[in-house]
Amino acid sequence: MSSEQPTPERHELPERREITVRRAPKYVPFLILGGLLGFAAAAVIAFALPGDAGYDRGTVYGFFMVPCAAAGVILGAITALVLDRASVRRSRRGVVEAVPDAAGEAGDDDGGNAGPRS
């Protein structure tokens, strides 16, 4: 009789989690697009509208470029936030389980999908 008796292997249940799945917008493209639209709005203000002969159109464009680009970035951020809130409402709930790794298949590098290799 040995004091070290092998314990029977316990078969554990896979861990289950409830998750939320949703599509959220990426903020950086919205900010960049808003800034570019602000640059375009500044160009329209400087070159398409009649101006004072005492100011060069490039100077007017440079002056309006900063506030218009800032306003465009802010509007892009607000748009992304509104779309993010809308994606929260359309989110779905799901249940996932962790799949235990097979300890005996350490040399199997194709994920357990045995088949002919070509």
Secondary structure, DSSP 8 states (H G I E B T S, - for coil): --S------------EEEEEE-----HHHHHHHHHHHHHHHHHIIIIIS---TTS-HHHHHHHHHHHHHHHHHHHHHHHHHHHHHHHHHT-EEEEEE-----TT-TT--STT------
